[in-house]
């Protein structure tokens, strides 16, 4: 009974934590700058290359099982 009371108190109460200074908040974040070469490589090119490599790896694993 005490567990449920403590659990419900933690889940249903509003706990406000202090944000440390220097920590970015969601309102301060900007989107991806498509004029920056580094952003294009990190957020577009590398995920596409990774997805293609995973697709090729899975495909070769399936072909090896069939042999």
Steps between C-alpha positions, in 0.01 A plus 500: 500500500781739587675417172196595298455823694862602445489398137182696433641801685807492278308444179221750550679783674670773305867511578686800368873463462736789459670516162876540539652815353665452164277207406318549168121497522261398221416863430864584430563220250498574130434264213750345264688762299499365143757763401758332725697220337559330834126488578422353158764230542409414861120507477433394139792325330624280789154362592435412134837323472435317829154386384642375170778309675253335737274409208793344310620316813155351567466401138833317500410325828179370341688378191753319719219320686344383172824336381 
